[in-house]
């Protein structure tokens, strides 16, 4: 059985990493008013789980089960992925 990481304390939204996916996940959590943030170790721990939606749903079931009294894990995961992908497709304004 895979052990998932413990929940993380919310961090300021201004911090960013060198990983655009991680930044987009955290921005999506903020936009959806979800009070947690991930770091690179969370992404690594979830990497062995099938699809992106499955990884998020597994995290929710393991670390945010209280949300599943109100939300369906798969529906919430799909909403997070949708916002994350929208944010990733936006120009960042950074120059290369």
C-alpha positions as CSV (number, residue, x, y, z in Angstrom):
1,X,0.0,0.0,0.0
2,X,1.4,3.4,-1.0
3,X,1.8,5.9,1.8
4,X,0.9,9.5,0.7
5,X,2.5,12.6,2.2
6,X,1.0,14.4,5.1
7,X,-1.1,17.5,4.5
8,X,0.9,20.7,4.1
9,X,0.3,24.0,5.8
10,X,-0.9,26.6,3.4
11,X,1.9,28.9,2.1
12,X,1.8,32.3,0.7
13,X,0.6,32.3,-2.9
14,X,3.4,34.6,-4.0
15,X,6.1,31.9,-3.7
16,X,6.8,29.9,-6.8
17,X,9.0,27.0,-7.7
18,X,11.0,26.1,-10.7
19,X,8.3,23.6,-11.7
20,X,5.5,25.1,-13.7
21,X,3.1,22.2,-13.0
22,X,3.7,22.6,-9.2
23,X,3.1,26.3,-9.4
24,X,-0.1,25.7,-11.5
25,X,-1.4,23.1,-9.0
26,X,-0.9,25.5,-6.1
27,X,-2.4,28.4,-8.0
28,X,-5.4,26.2,-8.9
29,X,-5.8,25.2,-5.2
30,X,-5.8,28.9,-4.3
31,X,-8.3,29.8,-7.0
32,X,-10.6,27.1,-5.8
33,X,-10.2,28.3,-2.2
34,X,-8.6,25.0,-1.1
35,X,-6.4,25.6,1.9
36,X,-3.4,23.5,1.1
37,X,-0.3,23.7,-1.1
38,X,1.9,21.0,-2.5
39,X,5.7,20.8,-2.8
40,X,7.9,18.8,-5.0
41,X,7.9,15.8,-2.6
42,X,4.1,15.5,-2.9
43,X,4.3,15.4,-6.7
44,X,7.0,12.7,-6.5
45,X,5.0,10.6,-4.0
46,X,1.9,10.8,-6.2
47,X,3.8,10.1,-9.5
48,X,3.2,6.3,-9.3
49,X,-0.5,6.7,-9.4
50,X,-2.2,6.4,-12.9
51,X,-3.7,9.6,-14.3
52,X,-3.5,13.1,-13.0
53,X,-7.1,12.9,-11.8
54,X,-6.4,9.6,-10.0
55,X,-3.4,11.2,-8.3
56,X,-5.4,14.1,-7.0
57,X,-8.3,11.9,-5.9
58,X,-5.9,9.6,-4.0
59,X,-4.5,12.7,-2.3
60,X,-8.0,13.8,-1.4
61,X,-9.0,10.4,0.0
62,X,-5.8,10.1,2.1
63,X,-5.4,13.7,3.3
64,X,-8.6,15.6,2.9
65,X,-11.3,13.1,3.6
66,X,-13.5,15.7,5.2
67,X,-14.0,17.3,1.8
68,X,-15.4,14.1,0.5
69,X,-18.5,14.5,2.7
70,X,-19.4,17.4,0.4
71,X,-17.6,16.7,-2.8
72,X,-17.1,13.7,-5.0
73,X,-13.3,13.0,-5.2
74,X,-13.3,12.5,-8.9
75,X,-15.3,15.6,-9.6
76,X,-13.1,17.8,-7.4
77,X,-10.0,16.3,-9.0
78,X,-11.4,17.1,-12.4
79,X,-12.1,20.7,-11.4
80,X,-8.5,21.1,-10.0
81,X,-7.0,19.7,-13.2
82,X,-9.2,21.9,-15.4
83,X,-8.1,25.1,-13.5
84,X,-4.5,23.9,-13.4
85,X,-4.4,23.3,-17.2
86,X,-6.1,26.7,-17.9
87,X,-3.5,28.4,-15.7
88,X,-0.6,26.6,-17.5
89,X,-1.9,27.6,-20.9
90,X,-1.9,31.3,-19.9
91,X,1.1,33.5,-20.9
92,X,3.2,34.1,-17.8
93,X,4.8,37.3,-18.8
94,X,8.3,35.8,-18.1
95,X,10.9,36.3,-20.7
96,X,13.2,33.4,-21.6
